[in-house]
Amino acid sequence: MFDKSIIGHSEIRSRLFSRLVSNKIAGSMLFTGPDGIGKRRVALEMAQREICFRKTACGECEGCKLYKVDPLPKEFPNLLRIAPEGKAGLIKVDAIRDSDLVEGGIIRWAHQAAPPGCHRWIVIEDAHRLGKASANILLKTLEEPPTDTYFILLTHRPASVLPTIQSRSERIAFGTLGYDEIVKIALRHGWAESELEGWAAVSSGTLKYLERDNYLRACSQIEAWVSIIEGVPFAEVSESLLPKTGEVAQSQQVAHAFEQLLKVLNDLARISEGKSGQLTQWTQRLGSAANERIDIRYGYHYALEAMKALNRNIAPETVLRNTALALT
């Protein structure tokens, strides 16, 4: 009863399916866990199974193929996807109350009749980017979803999700994928066996860096943070950390840079405790840095506080420069 192309999270998927069949599934669920581990794919599988000609999410029939295209549509017969948009990368009021995607927005769509044999699924990606006004409009519907309508909110930053949203949703926590699982997926996506150790070290149990450009970008950011810790001025490595022009919101790009910093600080902490570093390409240099008087705890706290502020209208260069100064 599952899509064989999806690797991992078998226990959670089985539990969700059993609860759905027995009509014991929550109307609003908050999927939490690291970015890039397949939370969205598991959410989509719930709806995919209903469109599947075999009702098994076989992944092969014409119904399942609707869920396999790239880019993935925002609307399916039984599913609506809402994601952050614009330079700020926020889910705005219009997406909840009215939008170009569906007339009347999420709330009206949720109250429409589901297709025969289906439920109505609404997946809200990066739920921590729901603006306060958007969340307030959505609260009543989340608390009492219409019959046969289910909300699945996805986030890798649950602490940034509004408490009112959290209190109205059942939290389902996802862990990272195992080494064997991510390696199997990487090989499927064309990575060579000789590259897997380095790729897996940066990926940290996620699939965020399956695309080579994303992996190389992450490596350049790790290199930049390591250099800063070694004493290299921010100006000399800033190009790797500052956001680029493109479709991804500036705040999201800065968040990715901070995620690489947290990996570096975690490795520094491990090495300081006499454990093996996980970022194998930088282990020797981090080992030397760990012997210096670096306040790892302060750097970690500063980075987390900076990440919390990313939903505000920040100046990327300023927040990154200040973080670099906090590390030295």
Backbone hydrogen bonds, N-H to C=O, Kabsch-Sander energy under -0.5 kcal/mol:
donor,donor_aa,acceptor,acceptor_aa,energy
4,K,2,F,-0.6
6,I,3,D,-1.7
7,I,5,S,-0.6
13,R,9,H,-2.5
14,S,10,S,-2.3
15,R,11,E,-2.2
16,L,12,I,-2.7
17,F,13,R,-2.2
18,S,14,S,-2.5
19,R,15,R,-2.2
20,L,16,L,-2.2
21,V,17,F,-2.6
22,S,18,S,-1.9
23,N,20,L,-1.3
24,K,19,R,-3.5
25,I,19,R,-0.6
29,M,151,F,-2.5
30,L,170,E,-3.3
31,F,29,M,-0.6
31,F,153,L,-3.0
32,T,30,L,-0.6
32,T,172,I,-2.3
33,G,155,T,-0.9
37,I,34,P,-0.7
42,V,38,G,-2.0
43,A,39,K,-2.1
44,L,40,R,-2.7
45,E,41,R,-1.8
46,M,42,V,-1.0
46,M,43,A,-0.6
47,A,43,A,-0.8
48,Q,44,L,-3.0
49,R,45,E,-2.1
50,E,47,A,-0.8
51,I,47,A,-1.0
51,I,48,Q,-0.6
52,C,48,Q,-2.1
55,K,52,C,-1.0
65,K,61,C,-1.8
66,L,62,E,-0.7
66,L,63,G,-1.0
67,Y,64,C,-1.8
68,K,65,K,-1.3
76,F,79,L,-3.4
79,L,76,F,-0.5
80,L,121,W,-2.3
81,R,74,K,-3.4
82,I,123,V,-2.8
85,E,90,L,-1.9
89,G,85,E,-0.5
89,G,86,G,-0.8
90,L,85,E,-1.3
91,I,129,R,-2.9
92,K,90,L,-0.8
95,A,92,K,-1.0
96,I,92,K,-0.7
96,I,93,V,-1.2
97,R,93,V,-2.7
98,D,94,D,-1.8
99,S,102,V,-0.8
105,G,102,V,-2.3
106,I,95,A,-1.3
107,I,96,I,-1.6
108,R,104,G,-1.0
109,W,105,G,-2.0
110,A,106,I,-2.7
111,H,107,I,-1.0
111,H,108,R,-0.6
112,Q,109,W,-1.2
118,C,115,P,-2.0
120,R,148,D,-3.0
121,W,78,N,-2.7
121,W,119,H,-0.5
122,I,150,Y,-2.7
123,V,80,L,-2.5
123,V,121,W,-0.5
124,I,122,I,-0.6
124,I,152,I,-2.4
125,E,82,I,-3.0
125,E,123,V,-0.7
127,A,154,L,-3.5
129,R,126,D,-2.5
130,L,127,A,-1.7
131,G,91,I,-1.7
131,G,129,R,-0.6
135,A,131,G,-2.8
136,N,132,K,-2.3
137,I,133,A,-1.7
138,L,134,S,-1.5
139,L,135,A,-1.5
142,L,138,L,-2.2
143,E,139,L,-2.3
144,E,140,K,-1.9
149,T,146,P,-1.9
150,Y,120,R,-3.0
151,F,27,G,-3.2
152,I,122,I,-2.9
153,L,29,M,-3.2
154,L,124,I,-2.9
155,T,31,F,-2.1
160,S,157,R,-1.9
161,V,158,P,-1.5
165,I,162,L,-1.1
166,Q,162,L,-2.2
167,S,163,P,-2.5
168,R,164,T,-0.5
168,R,165,I,-0.8
169,S,166,Q,-1.3
170,E,28,S,-2.7
172,I,30,L,-2.8
173,A,171,R,-0.5
174,F,32,T,-3.2
177,L,205,G,-2.8
182,I,178,G,-2.4
183,V,179,Y,-2.4
184,K,180,D,-1.9
185,I,181,E,-1.8
186,A,182,I,-2.6
187,L,183,V,-2.6
188,R,184,K,-1.5
189,H,185,I,-1.3
190,G,187,L,-1.5
191,W,186,A,-2.3
195,E,192,A,-1.7
196,L,192,A,-0.6
196,L,193,E,-0.9
199,W,195,E,-2.3
200,A,196,L,-3.2
201,A,197,E,-1.9
202,V,198,G,-1.6
203,S,199,W,-2.4
204,S,200,A,-1.9
206,T,203,S,-0.8
207,L,36,G,-4.1
210,L,207,L,-1.2
215,Y,211,E,-2.0
216,L,212,R,-2.8
217,R,213,D,-2.1
218,A,214,N,-2.3
219,C,215,Y,-2.5
220,S,216,L,-2.2
221,Q,217,R,-1.7
222,I,218,A,-2.5
223,E,219,C,-2.6
224,A,220,S,-1.8
225,W,221,Q,-2.4
226,V,222,I,-2.6
227,S,223,E,-2.3
228,I,224,A,-2.2
229,I,225,W,-2.4
230,E,226,V,-1.7
231,G,228,I,-1.4
232,V,227,S,-2.6
236,E,233,P,-1.2
237,V,233,P,-0.6
237,V,234,F,-1.5
238,S,234,F,-1.2
240,S,237,V,-1.3
241,L,237,V,-0.6
241,L,238,S,-1.0
242,L,238,S,-2.7
250,Q,87,K,-0.9
251,S,87,K,-0.6
253,Q,249,A,-2.0
254,V,250,Q,-2.5
255,A,251,S,-2.1
256,H,252,Q,-2.0
257,A,253,Q,-1.8
258,F,254,V,-2.2
259,E,255,A,-2.0
260,Q,256,H,-1.5
261,L,257,A,-1.5
262,L,258,F,-2.3
263,K,259,E,-1.6
264,V,260,Q,-1.9
265,L,261,L,-2.7
266,N,262,L,-2.5
267,D,263,K,-2.1
268,L,264,V,-2.4
269,A,265,L,-2.3
270,R,266,N,-2.2
271,I,267,D,-2.8
272,S,268,L,-2.4
273,E,269,A,-1.3
274,G,271,I,-1.7
275,K,270,R,-2.8
280,T,278,Q,-1.9
282,W,279,L,-2.1
283,T,279,L,-0.5
283,T,280,T,-0.9
286,L,282,W,-2.7
287,G,283,T,-2.3
288,S,284,Q,-1.6
289,A,285,R,-2.1
290,A,286,L,-2.5
291,N,287,G,-0.6
291,N,288,S,-0.7
292,E,289,A,-1.5
294,I,292,E,-1.9
295,D,293,R,-0.5
296,I,294,I,-1.6
299,G,295,D,-2.2
300,Y,296,I,-2.6
301,H,297,R,-2.5
302,Y,298,Y,-2.9
303,A,299,G,-2.3
304,L,300,Y,-2.2
305,E,301,H,-2.3
306,A,302,Y,-2.2
307,M,303,A,-2.1
308,K,304,L,-1.7
309,A,305,E,-0.9
309,A,306,A,-0.6
310,L,307,M,-1.4
311,N,308,K,-0.5
312,R,309,A,-1.5
314,I,312,R,-2.0
319,V,315,A,-2.1
320,L,316,P,-2.3
321,R,317,E,-2.5
322,N,318,T,-2.6
323,T,319,V,-1.6
324,A,320,L,-2.3
325,L,321,R,-2.2
326,A,322,N,-1.8
327,L,323,T,-1.0
327,L,324,A,-0.6
328,T,325,L,-1.1
